[in-house]
Amino acid sequence: MPKYVDIEIANLRSGLEAGYGAPRLTVAPAASEIRRLGLEQIAGIRAEMQAIIDEHFPGVTIESFLRRLNDDPRYTFSTEDEVLQYSVVALAARPRESTCAAR
């Protein structure tokens, strides 16, 4: 390892011991990169949604499925109490996860 690297490591250690924080370098991604990543994530989420819809409602699009959920009274709640009751029943019915670590 070059001598100057040893010197910089020593300087960093003494700075940390003195209470200074380690230097950080932040590189902001370009707006186009953020947009590309966002669109990639949306595409992945839509693919997962469509796969689930296809499994239960073959031939139905995401948009028409969501519209159906909003319009069909079977899939809506009228009161907060209905939401709470549904949630309590659903949580009680799900299998409990083991908190014991495998050995």
Buried (B, 14 or more C-beta within 10 A) or exposed (E): EEEEEEEEEEEEEEEEEEEEEEEEEEEEEEEEEEEEEEEEEEEEEEEEEBEEBEEEEEEBEBEEBEEEEEEEEEEEEEEEEEEEEEEEEEEEEEEEEEEEEEE
